Amino acid sequence: MHGIRVAICGGSVSIAEEARLHAGLISRGEVSPLKDVPFHGASDAPITRRVLTGGDLFPEAEKRVVAHEMRAVSAATRDYCEPHVHDCPEINILLSLDHLVYEITLGDESYVVEAPASIYIPAGLTHSANVIEGSGFFIAIIETADYVAKPPPGATF
């Protein structure tokens, strides 16, 4: 059988020689602090943030994909993510093998959302997302490679 052999060992990706032509299509992403994202650094967030696509990573995809990992976060009310808007739609995906709960605010409405779940956020809708408790992943898919967050209409900071 002909094909590409990919071995995943200890979290790293090694690619057989015959696959080198497409090696640039595989990335482990970049870990970056959430506090560096506008409207996402109001307080410490108990997450690890990994940019998988967007910015300098696969800009031709014209999307931003970011995975936020939580491990055994104890129950608490958090406000690290402040209300904000962007000019493009966003999809949020909550996944967990155990238990993960988020507070999702859409406009003036707040929802307690348990994984598994998906949230569609139309362009221009004020929103925020803060983990309440649990372990798992919050994945954000934003329909642009160049993410720009703005304050909600009428906000004064």
Secondary structure, DSSP 8 states (H G I E B T S, - for coil): -----EEEETTEEEE-GGGGGGGGG----EE--GGGSTTS-SS--S-EEEEEEBTTBSGGG--EEEEEEEEEE------SS--BB-SS-EEEEEE-SS-EEEEEEETTEEEEEESSEEEEE-TT--EEEEEEEEEEEEEEEES-SS---B--TT---
